[in-house]
Amino acid sequence: MTEQSKTYVRQDPSGAYRVGQTKVSLDSVVISYLNGCSAETIQDDFPVLSLEQVYGAIAFYLANRKEVDEYLERQEQLFNELREKWEKDPDPVLQRLRAIKAGSAQVKA
């Protein structure tokens, strides 16, 4: 029997790390792992992943810790920049929804 090498983590065209062929981000698995979740709990949170894929993603993180930590820092920086942009210039639909929600909250009070 020939043993094939399995790829548990890949980079998608945007540069984001994904687990296997799923859309689950490596970020999600690693953050859960760093927060003390077991592989079984992570797999429960992301049922599209097999337990093997979760362990594979964790092993990838442990084997490439420096690179992945730097990637996670860049992702967090990007997220913060986008959040600041959205807060400064919110989407008109979001503004309308917030106004509706504020109006309904006033009616309830």
Protein Blocks (a to p, Z undefined) as FASTA:
>chain_A
ZZddddfbdcdfkopacehjbfbdfklmmmmmmnopafklmmmmmmmbcfklmmmmmmmm
mmmmmmmmmmmmmmmmmmmmmmmmmmmmgcfklmmmmmmmmmmmmmmZZ
